[in-house]
Amino acid sequence: MRNRKQIYDTHNLHRRTVVHHAEYSNPKILETIILKLLHEYRYHKINDTFKCDINIIFKAFDVAVDSLNKMKEDKQSIEYKINRLNTIKYKLKKKIKSLK
């Protein structure tokens, strides 16, 4: 976060205040989601500055983090089910082979 802020500040005339930030395992995805959620509140088309109530920014962070966590849980659930099905498939193949 500090590195991105320093780079951002060196390329802009006015320094911006970071009002909220969150740590996540894949920050690029988190940033992309938040920027899409806040797109209609952009102050300028090019810069990532927004003109809105601070609660909207907090809400965008909450929605983005909750969505990513839900997707992570769903992925783990699907992986578990696939592993379970593969185990059943292996046992069935073994049983069929023993019947021959």
Residue frames as a rotation matrix with the C-alpha (Angstrom) as fourth column:
MET 1
0.573 0.820 0.000 0.00
0.820 -0.573 0.000 0.00
0.000 0.000 -1.000 0.00
ARG 2
0.446 -0.458 -0.769 2.79
0.183 -0.794 0.580 2.43
-0.876 -0.399 -0.270 0.91
ASN 3
-0.619 -0.736 0.274 4.63
0.386 0.019 0.922 1.82
-0.684 0.677 0.273 -2.36
ARG 4
-0.228 0.617 0.753 1.51
0.955 -0.011 0.298 2.37
0.192 0.787 -0.587 -4.47
LYS 5
0.748 0.521 -0.411 0.70
0.619 -0.771 0.149 5.56
-0.240 -0.366 -0.899 -2.54
GLN 6
0.058 -0.818 -0.573 4.23
0.150 -0.560 0.815 6.95
-0.987 -0.133 0.091 -2.99
ILE 7
-0.749 -0.298 0.592 4.17
0.585 0.122 0.802 6.26
-0.311 0.947 0.083 -6.72
TYR 8
0.166 0.909 0.383 0.68
0.967 -0.225 0.115 7.75
0.191 0.352 -0.916 -7.01
ASP 9
0.696 0.117 -0.708 1.70
0.443 -0.846 0.296 10.91
-0.565 -0.520 -0.641 -5.15
THR 10
-0.330 -0.899 -0.289 4.79
0.220 -0.371 0.902 11.47
-0.918 0.234 0.320 -7.32
HIS 11
-0.791 0.051 0.609 2.68
0.611 0.097 0.786 11.38
-0.019 0.994 -0.108 -10.48
ASN 12
0.248 0.936 0.250 -0.03
0.862 -0.331 0.384 13.79
0.442 0.121 -0.889 -9.33
LEU 13
-0.264 -0.305 0.915 -0.04
0.069 -0.952 -0.297 17.45
0.962 -0.015 0.272 -8.54
HIS 14
0.063 0.391 0.918 -2.12
-0.893 -0.388 0.226 17.11
0.445 -0.835 0.325 -5.36
ARG 15
-0.922 -0.353 -0.160 -1.50
-0.225 0.823 -0.522 14.52
0.316 -0.445 -0.838 -2.70
ARG 16
0.066 0.987 -0.148 -4.58
-0.464 0.162 0.871 12.46
0.884 0.011 0.468 -1.86
THR 17
-0.401 -0.083 0.912 -5.63
-0.907 0.180 -0.382 11.10
-0.132 -0.980 -0.148 1.49
VAL 18
-0.631 0.222 -0.743 -6.16
-0.059 0.942 0.331 7.37
0.774 0.252 -0.581 1.81
VAL 19
-0.160 0.672 0.723 -9.40
-0.916 -0.374 0.146 7.11
0.369 -0.639 0.675 3.76
HIS 20
0.550 0.346 0.760 -9.53
-0.623 0.776 0.098 3.32
-0.556 -0.528 0.643 4.02
HIS 21
-0.134 -0.540 -0.831 -7.51
-0.882 0.448 -0.148 0.28
0.452 0.713 -0.536 3.02
ALA 22
0.730 0.374 0.572 -7.71
-0.580 0.782 0.230 -3.47
-0.361 -0.499 0.787 3.46
GLU 23
-0.480 -0.877 -0.003 -5.18
-0.803 0.439 0.403 -6.29
-0.353 0.196 -0.915 3.28
TYR 24
0.709 0.678 0.193 -6.04
-0.518 0.687 -0.510 -9.20
-0.479 0.262 0.838 1.02
SER 25
0.184 -0.678 0.711 -4.14
0.243 0.733 0.636 -12.13
-0.952 0.056 0.300 -0.44
ASN 26
-0.329 -0.247 0.912 -4.67
0.941 -0.006 0.338 -10.81
-0.078 0.969 0.234 -3.98
PRO 27
-0.284 0.215 -0.934 -4.79
0.371 -0.874 -0.314 -7.01
-0.884 -0.436 0.169 -3.71
LYS 28
-0.963 -0.096 -0.251 -5.02
-0.182 -0.450 0.874 -6.43
-0.197 0.888 0.416 -7.47
ILE 29
-0.579 0.814 -0.049 -8.38
0.568 0.447 0.691 -8.23
0.585 0.372 -0.721 -7.65
LEU 30
-0.057 0.535 -0.843 -9.64
0.939 -0.258 -0.227 -6.38
-0.339 -0.805 -0.487 -4.58
GLU 31
-0.594 -0.250 -0.765 -8.57
0.089 -0.965 0.246 -3.05
-0.800 0.078 0.596 -6.06
THR 32
-0.976 0.218 0.026 -10.25
0.021 -0.022 1.000 -3.84
0.218 0.976 0.017 -9.39
ILE 33
-0.286 0.922 -0.262 -13.56
0.869 0.365 0.333 -4.71
0.403 -0.133 -0.906 -7.73
ILE 34
-0.055 0.241 -0.969 -13.53
0.746 -0.636 -0.201 -1.59
-0.664 -0.734 -0.144 -5.56
LEU 35
-0.817 -0.293 -0.496 -12.70
-0.073 -0.801 0.594 0.65
-0.571 0.522 0.633 -8.52
LYS 36
-0.805 0.586 0.093 -15.58
0.284 0.242 0.928 -0.86
0.522 0.773 -0.361 -10.50
LEU 37
-0.062 0.812 -0.580 -17.98
0.993 0.108 0.045 -0.38
0.099 -0.574 -0.813 -7.58
LEU 38
0.055 0.011 -0.998 -16.92
0.521 -0.853 0.020 3.27
-0.852 -0.522 -0.052 -7.20
HIS 39
-0.600 -0.399 0.693 -16.73
0.788 -0.149 0.597 4.05
-0.135 0.905 0.404 -10.91
GLU 40
0.193 0.774 0.604 -19.83
0.794 -0.485 0.368 6.26
0.577 0.408 -0.707 -10.96
TYR 41
0.892 0.118 -0.437 -18.32
0.401 -0.655 0.640 8.42
-0.210 -0.746 -0.632 -8.19
ARG 42
-0.046 -0.973 0.224 -15.03
0.993 -0.021 0.112 9.18
-0.104 0.228 0.968 -9.99
TYR 43
0.371 0.073 -0.926 -14.00
0.249 -0.968 0.023 12.81
-0.895 -0.239 -0.377 -9.71
HIS 44
0.007 -0.410 -0.912 -11.85
-0.901 -0.398 0.172 12.62
-0.433 0.821 -0.372 -12.85
LYS 45
0.858 0.380 -0.345 -11.95
-0.506 0.739 -0.445 9.94
0.086 0.556 0.826 -15.51
ILE 46
0.280 -0.850 -0.446 -8.22
-0.265 0.378 -0.887 9.21
0.922 0.367 -0.119 -15.30
ASN 47
-0.643 -0.631 0.434 -7.41
-0.541 -0.027 -0.841 9.43
0.542 -0.775 -0.324 -11.58
ASP 48
-0.245 0.518 -0.820 -8.67
0.565 0.764 0.313 7.15
0.788 -0.386 -0.480 -8.85
THR 49
-0.996 0.066 -0.062 -10.24
0.008 -0.617 -0.787 9.98
-0.090 -0.784 0.614 -6.88
PHE 50
-0.437 0.898 -0.057 -13.87
0.734 0.393 0.555 9.86
0.520 0.201 -0.830 -5.89
LYS 51
-0.846 0.297 0.443 -16.47
-0.430 -0.871 -0.236 12.42
0.315 -0.390 0.865 -4.90
CYS 52
0.103 0.876 -0.472 -18.89
-0.009 0.475 0.880 10.67
0.995 -0.086 0.057 -2.58
ASP 53
0.638 0.203 0.743 -19.75
-0.729 -0.150 0.667 10.09
0.247 -0.968 0.052 1.04
ILE 54
-0.409 -0.904 0.128 -17.06
-0.891 0.365 -0.272 8.18
0.199 -0.225 -0.954 2.91
ASN 55
-0.116 0.453 0.884 -19.63
-0.554 0.710 -0.436 5.54
-0.825 -0.540 0.168 3.92
ILE 56
0.862 0.377 -0.339 -20.01
-0.475 0.367 -0.799 4.60
-0.176 0.850 0.496 0.24
ILE 57
0.088 -0.917 -0.388 -16.28
-0.778 0.180 -0.602 3.87
0.622 0.355 -0.698 0.11
PHE 58
-0.574 -0.258 0.777 -16.46
-0.762 0.515 -0.392 1.77
-0.299 -0.818 -0.492 3.28
LYS 59
0.394 0.822 0.410 -19.45
-0.490 0.566 -0.663 -0.10
-0.777 0.060 0.626 1.84
ALA 60
0.704 -0.203 -0.680 -17.55
-0.642 0.228 -0.732 -0.77
0.304 0.952 0.030 -1.42
PHE 61
-0.431 -0.900 0.067 -14.67
-0.813 0.355 -0.462 -2.28
0.392 -0.253 -0.884 0.59
ASP 62
-0.377 0.355 0.856 -17.06
-0.627 0.583 -0.517 -4.43
-0.682 -0.731 0.003 2.62
VAL 63
0.709 0.698 -0.096 -18.89
-0.511 0.416 -0.753 -5.68
-0.486 0.583 0.651 -0.48
ALA 64
0.417 -0.628 -0.657 -15.62
-0.738 0.188 -0.648 -6.44
0.530 0.755 -0.385 -2.30
VAL 65
-0.631 -0.694 0.347 -14.03
-0.759 0.460 -0.460 -8.32
0.160 -0.553 -0.818 0.61
ASP 66
-0.114 0.684 0.721 -17.25
-0.562 0.554 -0.615 -10.24
-0.820 -0.475 0.321 1.37
SER 67
0.780 0.422 -0.463 -17.63
-0.604 0.310 -0.734 -11.21
-0.167 0.852 0.497 -2.29
LEU 68
0.047 -0.858 -0.512 -14.04
-0.760 0.302 -0.576 -12.43
0.649 0.416 -0.637 -2.56
ASN 69
-0.677 -0.255 0.691 -14.35
-0.699 0.517 -0.493 -14.41
-0.231 -0.817 -0.529 0.68
LYS 70
0.307 0.877 0.370 -17.59
-0.556 0.481 -0.678 -16.00
-0.772 0.002 0.635 -0.55
MET 71
0.695 -0.114 -0.710 -15.96
-0.661 0.287 -0.694 -16.94
0.283 0.951 0.124 -3.84
LYS 72
-0.416 -0.909 0.000 -13.03
-0.789 0.362 -0.496 -18.46
0.451 -0.206 -0.868 -1.94
GLU 73
-0.432 0.358 0.828 -15.41
-0.604 0.567 -0.560 -20.52
-0.669 -0.742 -0.029 0.22
ASP 74
0.670 0.729 -0.142 -17.34
-0.562 0.373 -0.739 -21.66
-0.485 0.574 0.659 -2.86
LYS 75
0.303 -0.656 -0.692 -14.11
-0.772 0.256 -0.582 -22.67
0.559 0.710 -0.428 -4.58
GLN 76
-0.701 -0.579 0.417 -13.03
-0.711 0.519 -0.475 -24.70
0.058 -0.629 -0.775 -1.55
SER 77
-0.028 0.797 0.603 -16.45
-0.556 0.490 -0.672 -26.34
-0.831 -0.354 0.429 -1.38
ILE 78
0.780 0.290 -0.555 -16.33
-0.625 0.294 -0.723 -27.27
-0.046 0.911 0.410 -5.07
GLU 79
-0.133 -0.914 -0.383 -12.78
-0.791 0.331 -0.514 -28.62
0.597 0.234 -0.767 -4.72
TYR 80
-0.609 -0.028 0.793 -13.88
-0.664 0.565 -0.490 -30.73
-0.434 -0.824 -0.363 -1.74
LYS 81
0.428 0.869 0.250 -16.83
-0.505 0.459 -0.731 -32.13
-0.750 0.186 0.635 -3.71
ILE 82
0.598 -0.288 -0.748 -14.61
-0.714 0.232 -0.660 -32.93
0.364 0.929 -0.067 -6.70
ASN 83
-0.533 -0.841 0.095 -12.10
-0.772 0.437 -0.462 -34.72
0.347 -0.319 -0.882 -4.47
ARG 84
-0.326 0.516 0.792 -14.93
-0.581 0.552 -0.599 -36.66
-0.746 -0.655 0.120 -2.83
LEU 85
0.736 0.629 -0.250 -16.33
-0.552 0.344 -0.760 -37.70
-0.392 0.697 0.600 -6.23
ASN 86
0.206 -0.754 -0.624 -12.86
-0.790 0.248 -0.561 -38.76
0.578 0.608 -0.544 -7.40
THR 87
-0.684 -0.414 0.601 -12.49
-0.715 0.544 -0.438 -40.91
-0.145 -0.729 -0.668 -4.31
ILE 88
0.153 0.834 0.530 -15.86
-0.456 0.535 -0.711 -42.56
-0.877 -0.133 0.462 -4.92
LYS 89
0.733 0.071 -0.677 -14.96
-0.678 0.155 -0.718 -43.07
0.054 0.985 0.162 -8.59
TYR 90
-0.291 -0.934 -0.206 -11.66
-0.842 0.352 -0.409 -44.71
0.454 0.055 -0.889 -7.62
LYS 91
-0.595 0.119 0.795 -13.38
-0.562 0.646 -0.517 -47.04
-0.575 -0.754 -0.317 -5.14
LEU 92
0.527 0.848 0.059 -16.02
-0.489 0.359 -0.795 -48.01
-0.695 0.390 0.603 -7.72
LYS 93
0.462 -0.447 -0.766 -13.37
-0.789 0.187 -0.585 -48.76
0.405 0.875 -0.267 -10.35
LYS 94
-0.623 -0.739 0.256 -11.49
-0.764 0.503 -0.404 -50.87
0.170 -0.448 -0.878 -7.82
LYS 95
-0.252 0.631 0.734 -14.67
-0.477 0.579 -0.662 -52.74
-0.842 -0.516 0.155 -6.90
ILE 96
0.740 0.525 -0.420 -15.58
-0.596 0.224 -0.771 -53.36
-0.311 0.821 0.479 -10.57
LYS 97
0.050 -0.826 -0.561 -12.08
-0.851 0.259 -0.457 -54.61
0.523 0.500 -0.690 -11.27
SER 98
-0.729 -0.334 0.598 -12.28
-0.645 0.626 -0.437 -57.06
-0.228 -0.705 -0.672 -8.36
LEU 99
0.177 0.894 0.411 -15.62
-0.499 0.442 -0.745 -58.42
-0.848 -0.073 0.525 -9.67
LYS 100
0.516 -0.008 -0.856 -14.14
-0.849 0.124 -0.513 -59.36
0.111 0.992 0.057 -13.05
